[in-house]
């Protein structure tokens, strides 16, 4: 009897271990699109090789704002060009916007829900490498779908009409407005930081150019002085002839 009880307990323990394995679906009641809600921002630098291209994808919902800011920080190589070709494609593959410049900003309202593709092409430089600073993201007016947001807006309007002295609604609107302004201020700060880094690389390049050019000019001046001194010295050389008489110097 005891052995039978122990065997039943072992079987139940094994069944419990099998059924209690790692959970693969962490949000079973949440759709994939619900996981991407929220304002976010990414800023980093990439290095594009000669005639190279690199693409990134970012998720955005329909009706929300998508933005992209880029700046070429430095370019190396022979016959380099600071222009960068940037394209943004919708999830369906349609071309949304394109820019061909050293710096640029792309800002539009997403008409489709999905992953938007951003491609950066360095085809202007066949023998040059460039470093590009990127800043892109999305910002949302709400964290729900469009139907629910419309219903909430209607409810808020009704509440405002019923009670004009609703301090909670006023505080909420003010805090959202302040948060939106802070977000845009951070975007402008990122752009100024990109410009500062680009100026720093330009100053380094100019310093190297001045140093090498000054060194080359100094070598030319020293060599020219030495050659002039050698030429003048040869004018005063006297040569003795076969008869014992010395030839007069040239000068």
Helices and strands as residue ranges (DSSP letters): H 2-19, G 33-36, E 40-48, E 53-60, E 65-77, E 84-89, E 95-101, E 103-109, E 114-121, E 128-139, H 146-162, H 167-235
